Amino acid sequence: VAQGLSPLVDKGKRGELAARLLLTLAHDHALQTSNSAGGEIRCAKPILLTTFMKSLLKEEAYKTLLRSYTMNGGRDLDAPGSMQSFETTFKTAHVQFTHFSKAHDDSVLHKSSLWKAAARGIAWECRDNAPYCDLLIPIILDHEKPLGRGNVSAILVQVKDRQDKMTLHLPRDVEYDLFSDDEQPLPSYKQRRDSALKLSTPWIFIAMQLGVQGRSAATEPPKK
């Protein structure tokens, strides 16, 4: 896809455009899959996160994802080692986006922005040269509960045109800004970093290595 866009789009934008297209197509396919009763398909409709991921991934990769265990969130903080599978952690989670909107600063990397974007069906294309992620898709953790800062998370997407190993990294203070429920954010970097260690909100990091062909891709697990 990215190579096909070469004559039309600058090199730095091709990967992100191709990624947005793939994510949008996966969303639309998941909508059709969820419409088992037939009838008119509503685009502005929450869909199960697991259904969206099934549309995005190959079958074997999807099965592996469901069996994987979370490294962040999805655990009882009073019971060390009580990590849950992806399928269990996100069993009530939904995504709802009809389009990507361009952010011009880092204000979208905050939990107060996540729930507002989810309410409006927005996924974010992060600012140019954003250091941690290129795309941001809000997650509604429990569709049956009121939408607010305590009921949202996110899919963070990094888009790279490369074939070598890639380490995903989200600084602790940025994790705090995105996933803390604090109404008044902690003022210092050290306080936010230390508080992030206690967060229980599960979130997803996706690396889309669009420069890889065949089986040459190799990735490392996220490091915190």
Secondary structure, DSSP 8 states (H G I E B T S, - for coil): -TGGGTTTS-HHHHHHHHHHHHHHHHHHHHHHHH-TT-S---SS--EEHHHHHHHHS-HHHHHHHHH-B-SSSSS-TTSTT---BHHHHTTT-EE--SEEEE-SSGGGSSHHHHHHHHHHTEEEE--TT-SS-SEEEEEES-TTS--SGGGEEEEEEEEE---S-B-----HHHHHHHH---SS--SSHHHHHHHHTT-----EEEEEETT--TT---B-----
